[in-house]
Amino acid sequence: MDVSIGTLVLIPAIAVAAPLLVRALSRWIAVPLVVFEIVLGLLLGPATLGWIIPDDFASFLSEFGLAMLFFLAGNEIDFGTIRGRPLSRAAIGWVISLAAGFGIAVLLAPSLSAAAFIGVALTSTALGTIMPVLRDSGDLRTPFGVAVIALGAVGEFGPLLAISLFLSGRSPLVAALVLVAFAVVAGAAIWFAARGAGRRLHRIITATLHTSGQFGVRLVVLVLVALVALSIVLDLDMLLGAFTAGVLYRLLLSGAPEHDVEIIEGKIEALGYGFLVPVFFIYTGITFDLEALLADGRTLALVPISLGLLLVVRGLPSLLAAPAGSSRRDLAATALFGATGLPIIVAVTAIGVDAGDLTSGTAAALVGAGMLSVLLFPLIGLTLHRRSPGAASRKPDDDVHVPTEG
């Protein structure tokens, strides 16, 4: 495996520097952490300074980091909280986004296959990116936060299904049968977990929390790798397996002592957000094709166009999931959070380029729009939400009852 010593050292250096920059600027502006990770990767990568050279090892860690990002997103979704109005409205909004995204892409893309990739990319919501923003702001359990989480859950799971059904290279019928096979296996595992099968493991998890055994963390790796491997064997997108693994692991932990769950989730987040996930965002910046983006003025113009399309295609339908009685500022904030997308865009455009249906320039423009959405939309949305009527006196735990699992 090709390994660059400079890359091996500089990627962790960026991961350490990014939170320091966030903290230094937090007095004036709340910039999401991933923005610095991507920008620093772009700055030190081949497109600019050339200090970091992409290699096989970093690429492998990046792929695993992307899988861990979706695992964490699936693990953090409390379906008991978002079920009902938030989830159903979010699902309806996503279907509208898919129809609008494909319809607009047909008018802009040179072929139907390219339109399919562009349309799916425009329907995503970066749950793994916006979840930490909501957590840090204290909005995770408010009605606003619940609505955004529902949007993110559907905005990640929906595109993954679309990728597996329409962008896998198979006929839709064969793809549907393969997807059903995956759903049967994963659904059976989730059913057993929901019925308390994981409770037999709780004693082992508790007994090894502070030992070298670390059974809980090792179980995370097993569940994640097993479902990702199943996705690969069935020739589905691996992110579908990673997302499902997160849902499964959350159910396995249901019923465990709350203190133990907090400890094990802290360890998982440390593994993900402290190591693997930053590698994905940094490597996204390192491998960003800036030359293809700047080579043609028309390609560069696609960045603001794509950013606007994210707001129209994904943002406007997201308004359906906003809590009843939301102020105009909260409605606008909901649309902005819903239109925040990057990981799915990176994955979809990479598949499109490999298949020969998307040019590198178009892919770079879409990824560039996704990067801007991560930079701008959560920041503006959070500012609007904080200035909405009653935001100052709102307490997260008083806004919504979160059902206890188990």
N, C-alpha and C positions, 0 to 999 in steps of 0.2 A: 504494500500500500504506500502510495506517494505521500510523504510527510515533509512539510517545510517547518524548520525550527522557528523562523521568524513568525510565521503564521501561528504556530503552537503557542508562542509567548504573547503576541500582540492581541489576539482575540480575547484572552482573559484580561489583558490590560484594559481593553475597551470596556469589557463587562464591569470592571471595577471603576473606571473613570465615569461611566454614564450616570450612576446614582449620585456621584459627587457633583456633577454638573446640574442634575435635577435639583439637588439640595441648594446649590449656590444660587440658582435662578428662582427658587420657589418664593422668595420674598417679592418678586416682581411679576412673575408669570409661571403658571403651572403647566409646564411642558411634559407630556407623557414620556416615560422612560424609554419606550421603544423608539421614539424619534431620535434620541441621541445615539442609540445603538445602531440604527440604520445609517444615520448621517456619518458617524465616525467610521463605520465600515466602508462607506462610500469614499470618504476622505482618504483613508489609508489603503484602500484597495487599488486594483490595476487602473481604474478609471481616472484617478488623480495622482496621488503620491507614489503608488506602486510598492508600498512597504509590505503589504500582505498579498501573497500569491495563493489563489485557491488551490487546494489539494484534496486528495481523496479522503483523508482522515477528517478534515474540517467539513467536507461535504456530507460524510456519514453522520457526524455529530449534528449537523444542521437538520438532516432528515429526521433523526431521532428527536431533536428539539421540537420540530414541527409536530411530530406525533405526540410528544409530551404536552404541547400546548393544547391540542385537541382533547387529550386525556383529561387534563385539568379542567377544561371547559365542561366536559361531560360530567366530571366528578363534582363540580360546584353547582350544577343545576339541581334545584329542589323542585321536582315536578309537583309535589304537594302544594307548593306555594304558587306556581305559575299556572296550574291547571284551571280550567274554566275560561272566563272571559279573556284574560291576558293571552293564554296559549291559543285559543280558537281565533281571536282577532289577529294575532301575529301570523297564524297559518294562512288565513284568508289574505292578509296583506302580502305574504310571500308569493302566493299563487298569482296575485295581480302583478307583483314585481317581475315574476318569470315571464308572464305574457307580454308585459310592457318592454322588458329587457330584450327579449327575442324580437319583438316587433320593430323596435328602434334599431337594433343591430342589423336586421335584414336590410334596412334602408342605407346603412353606412358601410357594411362589410362587403368585400368582393365576392363572397360565396356563402352559401347556407351553412356550410361546416364552420367557417370562421364566425358567422353570426351566432351559432350555437355556443361557441366558447365565450364570445364577448357577452352574450345574453346571460349566461350562467354566472360569469364573473361579476356582473353588475347587480346580482341578486343577493350577494353575501353580506353578512354582518359579522364583524370580528369580535365574537363573544370573549375569546381569550385575551383580547387586547383591552376591551372596555370594562371587563369584570374587575381588574385591579383598580381602575379609575373610580368605579362606583364604591368599591370597598374602602379605598383611601379617603373618599369624600363623606363616608357615612351614609350613603344612599342605597346600599345594597338591599335593605329590607323595607324601604319605603315603597308606596304604590308606584312611584315613578321608577324606582330601581327594578321592581318586579316586572313592570311593563318592558323595560329595556332588556332584562334578562330573557324574557319570553321572545322578544325580537331576535336576540342573539342566538338562542337555542334553535329557533326555526331557521334563522339566517345562516347557520352553519350546517345543520342536519339536512335542510332542503337542498342546498347546492351539492352536498355529498351524494345524495340520492340521484340528483340530475346528472352528475358526472358518471355515476355507475350505470345509469340507464341509457344515456344518450351520447356520452363522450368516450365510451370504452372501446369503440371500434366494432362491437357486436351489433347484431340486429336487436331492436328494442325488446322483442319477445324473448330471445335467448338471454339478454341482459336481465330482464325481469325475472326469469327462472333462476338465474344465478343469484340474484339479489334475494329472492325468496329463500333459497338454500342457506344463504348467510343469515337471514332473519330468523330462520327456524333454529339454527344452532345457537345464535346469540340470544334469541328470545327464550330458548329453553334454559340457558345459563342464568338469564335475568330472572326468570320465573322461580327457579330454585333458590336464587339469592333472596328474592323478595319474600319467600316463604320461610326464611330464617336459616337456610343452609349454612350461611357464613357464621352463625353463632358458635358453632363448634370450633371455629378458628380464633374466636375472641380471646380465649384463655392463653393461647400460644402468642398472639399479638401482644397481650398485656405482659406476659412473662418475659418477652424479649425486647420490650421497649427501650430498655437501658443496658442491653447486653450486645455482644458482637453478633448475635443471631439476627436481630433486626428483621424478624419474620414479616412484619407488615410491609416494609419497604420492598423486600424481596418478592412478596406476593403482588405488589403493584407492578413490578417489572415483568413477572410471569403473565399476569392478566393482560397487560399492554402488548407484550410481544406475541402472545398466543393469538389474540384477536387481530393484530396487524398481520401476522403470518397467515391467518385464515383468509383475510382480505386479499393478500397477495396470491395465495393459492387459487382463489376463485377469480383472480384478475379483476378485483375491485380496487377502488382507491383506498390506500392504506389508512387514510384519515378517517374513513368510515369505521374501520376497526378500532382506531384509537379513541374516537368519540364514544363508541359503544362500550369500550373497556372502562372509560371513566364512569359511565352510568352504572355499569355492573359493579365496580369496586365500591361505589357509594352505597349500593344496596347490601353488599357484603358486610359493610361496617355498621349497617343499621342495627340498632339494639345493643351495640357495644357501649360500655361506660363512657359518658360524655367527655370526661377528662382524658381518657385514653384516645378517643377519636380526635380531640384537639391536638394531642401530641403527635399522633401518626400523620394527621393532615399537615401539621407544621413541617414534619420531616419530608413529606411528599412535595410540598411547595418549595422547600429548600432545594431539593433535588431538581425540580422543574425550573422555577423562577431564578434560583441561585446559580444554576449551571447550564442546563440543556436549552431552555427557551431563549436566553440571551444569545446563544450561539446561532440559533436560527435567524434572529433579526439582524445580528451583525453580519452573518454570511449573506443575507439578502442584500445588504448594502455593498458588500465586497463584490458580489457577482452582478450587481446592477449594470446593465448595458447602456452606459451613459453615451457612448459613441453613437450607437444606433439611434438613440433618442435625439441627439443634437445634429445628426447627419442631414436631416431634412426638416425644413420649417413646418411642413404640414404634419409631420410626425410629432414635433414638439407642440403644435397647436392641439393635438389630441389629448394632451394632459389636462388642460382646463376644461375641454369638452367632456372628457371622461369623468372628471370631478363633478361637473354639473349633472351628468347623466346619473351618477350615483345618488345625487340628491333627488332627482326626478323619479328614477326607476325604483330605488330602494327607500329613500327618505319619505316621500309623500305617502306611499302605501303603509308605512310604519305608523302613521298617525292613527290608524284604526285601533292600534293596541294601546294608545294613550289612556290613562285612567279617566274615568268619567268626571266631568267638571274641571278638566285641566285648563290652566290659564294659557294664553297665547304663547307666553314664553316657554312654558313646559311642553306645549305642542311642538314648538320649534326645536326645543332641546331633544325631544323624542325622535323627531325626524333626523336630526344630526347624528345622534347616537346610532340610529338604525342604519344610516348611510355610511358608517365607518367600516371599512373593509380592507384587509390586506392579505392574511394568510391564504384564504381561498383563492384570491386573485392571483397570488404567486403560484399556487398549485395548478389552477386551471390554465393559466397562460403557459406554464412550463409544459403541460401536456399538449397544448395547442401547437407550440413551437416544435416539440419533438415529433408530432404527427404531420408537420408541414402545412398546417392549416392557418397558422398565425405567423406573421413576420416578427423578427426580433424587435423591430421598431414599435409595432403595435403592442407587443407584449410589454415593452419597456414603458410605453405611454400609460397602459393600464396599471402597471405596478407603481409607476410614478404618481398616478392619481390616487391609488390606494395609500401610498406613503403620505401624501398631502392630507388625505382624509383622516388618517391617524394623528397627524400633527394638528389639524385645525378643528375638526368636528367635535371631538370630546371636550376640547378646551372651551370652544364657543358654547357648546351645549351645556356644560357644567356651569359656566358663567351665567347663562340665561336662567338655568334652573335655580341657582342661588338667589337670583334677583326676582324670582316669581313671588307672588303674594303668599305670605305665610311661611316662606322657606326658612326664615331665621328662627322661628319658634318650633319648627317641626322636629320631632325626635324620631329617629329611625325605628326604634322598637315599639313605639306607640302607634305607628301608622298602619301596620299590617300584622296580623297574627300569622306566625310561621308554624305550621303544624309540626309536631314531633314525629320523626320517623320511627318505624319499628312497631 
